[in-house]
Amino acid sequence: MMVPAMESARLKLGRAAHHLDTLQSALSDFVQPGPYTLRPDWDYTPGEQVFTCTLVVDSAVELPEEFSLITGDYLTNLRAALDHSIFDHVRARCPNLSETQISFPIVTSPARLNNAGAQFDTAVLAVITANQPYQASSYQEDPLWRLNALVNRDKHRYLLATNSVRLMIDIQPDPRYELIKGGESYNGSELTVGTRVCMLRFRHKADPSLHPADFVAMAVGFPISIDLPDGIPEPIIETLRPMQERVTDILDQLEQAGI
């Protein structure tokens, strides 16, 4: 028995949600023990009365391959949910199209939708048009564009999950010092042993009896990131979840349009 297209789309969407939950749990298990440690290296410039603290990766472990594999499965199921949702609709209107020619269009300019009118009725085409990446102020930040770009990448090469660092620095006030430069990070570097992560600078206002290391507390988090097609890594869960939300919304809109 054939499963109706929208029902099949919902099943694919549910499978994607399962993969995202699995990935989030795996990420939590990985970072909980503290897979990386940072070492504060201190320097003092007497003439300027400045202490410089550079955070350096002291120990690191490789990311498990399953992060990239689960992400690929998640993306594939989300893209399939979109394609399944419109399959019966397009097949009924264009019976001569082969299965490989039927897909939910994701484009970056209105001109690329010019040939879609024959495949979709007015209400369905309106939903598709309203959700295109070119409707966003920057299509590269649109979840649907990112979904499509990452799915296409996963078809041809291994998706890259990367380790990154997010610093949350709590500096206790002390009248003997002032923070003159904080949070200068070294973006784009992998968390490998010896990598510089962040630099802070302190100047003492009077003859100090304490080194800044005695009162500067630093809490460090390690979100796992994914390399996006534009080359800017972003936290993986925060990047993937909006894709699921968008696809869910599109399926709801398509059902309201009569699919």
C-alpha positions as CSV (number, residue, x, y, z in Angstrom):
1,M,0.0,0.0,0.0
2,M,1.3,3.4,-1.0
3,V,1.8,5.9,1.8
4,P,0.3,9.3,1.0
5,A,2.9,12.0,0.3
6,M,2.1,14.2,3.2
7,E,2.0,11.3,5.6
8,S,5.4,10.1,4.3
9,A,6.7,13.7,4.7
10,R,5.6,13.7,8.4
11,L,7.4,10.4,8.9
12,K,10.6,11.8,7.5
13,L,10.2,14.9,9.6
14,G,9.8,12.7,12.7
15,R,12.9,10.7,11.8
16,A,14.8,14.0,11.5
17,A,13.6,15.0,15.0
18,H,14.8,11.7,16.3
19,H,18.3,12.3,14.8
20,L,18.5,15.8,16.3
21,D,17.6,14.5,19.8
22,T,20.2,11.8,19.4
23,L,22.8,14.3,18.3
24,Q,22.0,16.7,21.2
25,S,22.3,13.8,23.7
26,A,25.6,12.7,22.2
27,L,27.0,16.2,22.3
28,S,26.0,16.6,25.9
29,D,27.7,13.4,26.9
30,F,30.8,14.4,25.1
31,V,31.3,17.9,26.6
32,Q,30.1,17.0,30.1
33,P,33.4,15.5,31.3
34,G,35.4,18.5,29.9
35,P,37.1,17.2,26.7
36,Y,39.4,20.2,26.6
37,T,41.4,22.1,29.2
38,L,42.8,25.6,28.9
39,R,45.9,27.0,30.5
40,P,46.2,30.7,31.4
41,D,49.7,32.0,30.4
42,W,50.6,35.3,32.2
43,D,53.1,38.0,31.1
44,Y,53.9,41.2,32.8
45,T,55.2,44.4,31.2
46,P,56.7,46.5,34.0
47,G,56.9,49.8,32.1
48,E,53.3,49.7,31.2
49,Q,52.2,48.0,34.5
50,V,50.2,45.6,32.4
51,F,49.4,41.9,32.9
52,T,48.5,39.9,29.8
53,C,46.7,36.6,30.1
54,T,46.5,34.3,27.1
55,L,44.3,31.2,27.3
56,V,46.0,28.3,25.6
57,V,44.6,24.8,24.9
58,D,46.4,22.5,27.3
59,S,44.6,19.2,26.4
60,A,42.1,18.2,23.7
61,V,40.4,15.1,22.2
62,E,39.2,14.4,18.7
63,L,35.5,14.7,18.0
64,P,33.7,11.5,17.5
65,E,32.8,10.7,13.8
66,E,29.2,10.0,14.8
67,F,28.5,13.8,15.1
68,S,29.0,14.3,11.4
69,L,27.2,11.1,10.5
70,I,24.1,11.8,12.6
71,T,24.0,15.4,11.2
72,G,24.0,14.0,7.7
73,D,21.1,11.7,8.5
74,Y,19.2,14.6,10.0
75,L,19.7,16.8,7.0
76,T,18.8,14.1,4.5
77,N,15.5,13.3,6.3
78,L,14.5,17.0,6.5
79,R,15.2,17.5,2.8
80,A,13.2,14.3,2.0
81,A,10.3,15.6,4.0
82,L,10.0,18.6,1.8
83,D,10.3,16.5,-1.4
84,H,7.8,13.9,-0.2
85,S,5.3,16.6,0.7
86,I,4.8,17.9,-2.9
87,F,5.4,14.6,-4.7
88,D,1.7,13.5,-5.2
89,H,0.7,17.1,-6.1
90,V,3.3,17.4,-8.8
91,R,2.8,13.9,-10.2
92,A,-1.0,14.6,-10.6
93,R,-0.3,17.8,-12.5
94,C,2.8,16.6,-14.5
95,P,2.5,12.8,-14.9
96,N,5.3,12.7,-17.5
97,L,7.9,13.9,-15.0
98,S,10.1,11.2,-13.6
99,E,10.5,10.8,-9.9
100,T,14.0,12.3,-10.0
101,Q,12.6,15.5,-11.5
102,I,10.2,16.1,-8.6
103,S,11.5,18.1,-5.7
104,F,10.7,21.0,-3.5
105,P,12.4,24.0,-5.1
106,I,14.9,25.9,-2.9
107,V,16.3,28.9,-4.9
108,T,18.1,32.2,-4.3
109,S,16.3,34.3,-6.9
110,P,12.7,34.6,-8.1
111,A,13.8,33.9,-11.7
112,R,14.6,30.3,-10.7
113,L,11.0,29.7,-9.9
114,N,9.8,30.7,-13.4
115,N,9.2,27.1,-14.5
116,A,7.5,26.0,-11.3
117,G,4.1,27.4,-12.2
118,A,3.2,24.3,-14.2
119,Q,4.0,21.9,-11.4
120,F,2.1,23.6,-8.6
121,D,-1.4,25.2,-8.3
122,T,-1.7,28.8,-7.1
123,A,-2.1,28.1,-3.4
124,V,0.8,25.7,-3.2
125,L,3.1,27.9,-5.3
126,A,2.3,30.8,-3.0
127,V,3.6,28.7,0.0
128,I,6.7,27.7,-1.8
129,T,7.4,31.3,-3.0
130,A,6.9,32.7,0.5
131,N,9.5,30.3,2.0
132,Q,12.3,30.8,-0.5
133,P,15.7,31.9,0.8
134,Y,15.7,35.0,-1.3
135,Q,12.9,36.4,0.8
136,A,15.4,36.7,3.7
137,S,17.6,39.8,4.1
138,S,20.6,37.5,3.6
139,Y,19.8,34.1,1.9
140,Q,22.9,32.6,3.4
141,E,21.4,33.0,6.9
142,D,18.1,31.4,5.8
143,P,17.6,27.9,7.4
144,L,16.2,26.5,4.2
145,W,19.2,27.6,2.1
146,R,21.5,26.2,4.8
147,L,19.6,22.9,4.8
148,N,19.9,22.6,1.0
149,A,23.5,23.6,0.9
150,L,24.6,21.1,3.6
151,V,22.5,18.3,2.1
152,N,24.3,18.8,-1.2
153,R,27.6,18.9,0.5
154,D,26.9,15.7,2.4
155,K,26.1,13.9,-0.9
156,H,29.7,14.5,-2.1
157,R,31.9,14.8,0.9
158,Y,32.1,14.3,4.7
159,L,30.3,17.0,6.7
160,L,32.7,18.7,9.1
161,A,31.8,19.1,12.7
162,T,34.4,21.2,14.5
163,N,35.3,22.1,18.1
164,S,35.1,25.7,19.1
165,V,35.2,27.7,22.3
166,R,32.8,30.1,23.9
167,L,34.2,32.1,26.8
168,M,32.2,33.2,29.7
169,I,34.6,35.3,31.8
170,D,33.7,36.5,35.3
171,I,36.1,39.1,36.6
172,Q,35.7,40.0,40.3
173,P,36.1,43.8,40.9
174,D,39.3,44.9,42.6
175,P,40.4,48.6,43.0
176,R,44.0,47.6,42.4
177,Y,43.4,46.6,38.7
178,E,41.4,47.6,35.7
179,L,40.6,45.4,32.7
180,I,41.9,47.3,29.7
181,K,41.3,44.7,27.0
182,G,39.0,41.6,27.4
183,G,37.7,38.9,25.2
184,E,40.1,39.2,22.2
185,S,39.6,35.8,20.6
186,Y,41.4,33.9,17.9
187,N,38.6,32.8,15.6
188,G,38.9,30.0,13.1
189,S,41.4,28.0,15.1
190,E,40.8,24.3,16.0
191,L,41.0,23.4,19.6
192,T,44.3,21.6,19.4
193,V,47.0,21.6,22.0
194,G,48.9,24.9,22.0
195,T,46.2,26.9,20.2
196,R,45.7,30.4,21.6
197,V,42.0,30.9,22.4
198,C,41.7,34.3,24.0
199,M,43.7,37.3,25.4
200,L,42.9,39.6,28.3
201,R,45.0,42.6,29.6
202,F,44.9,44.1,33.1
203,R,46.7,47.3,34.4
204,H,47.3,47.7,38.1
205,K,46.5,51.1,39.5
206,A,48.6,50.8,42.6
207,D,51.4,48.5,43.8
208,P,49.6,45.2,43.7
209,S,49.7,42.7,46.4
210,L,47.8,40.2,44.3
211,H,48.4,38.8,40.9
212,P,45.3,39.0,38.6
213,A,45.3,35.2,38.5
214,D,44.3,35.3,42.2
215,F,40.9,36.9,41.5
216,V,40.1,36.4,37.8
217,A,37.6,33.5,37.5
218,M,37.0,32.1,34.0
219,A,34.3,29.6,33.1
220,V,34.6,28.1,29.7
221,G,32.0,26.3,27.5
222,F,32.7,24.2,24.4
223,P,29.9,24.2,21.8
224,I,30.5,21.9,18.9
225,S,30.2,23.7,15.6
226,I,29.5,22.9,12.0
227,D,31.3,24.3,9.0
228,L,28.8,26.1,6.9
229,P,29.2,26.6,3.1
230,D,30.1,30.2,3.6
231,G,33.1,29.0,5.7
232,I,31.9,30.4,9.1
233,P,31.5,27.7,11.8
234,E,28.4,28.1,14.0
235,P,27.2,26.0,17.0
236,I,25.7,22.9,15.5
237,I,22.4,22.5,17.4
238,E,21.6,26.3,17.1
239,T,22.2,26.0,13.4
240,L,20.2,22.7,12.8
241,R,17.1,23.3,14.9
242,P,15.8,26.3,12.9
243,M,15.8,24.0,9.8
244,Q,13.5,21.6,11.5
245,E,11.2,24.4,12.6
246,R,11.1,25.8,9.1
247,V,10.3,22.5,7.5
248,T,7.6,21.8,10.1
249,D,6.0,25.2,9.3
250,I,6.2,24.6,5.6
251,L,4.4,21.2,5.9
252,D,1.7,22.9,7.9
253,Q,1.3,25.6,5.3
254,L,1.1,23.1,2.5
255,E,-1.6,21.2,4.2
256,Q,-3.6,24.4,4.7
257,A,-3.1,25.0,0.9
258,G,-4.8,21.8,0.1
259,I,-2.0,19.2,-0.2
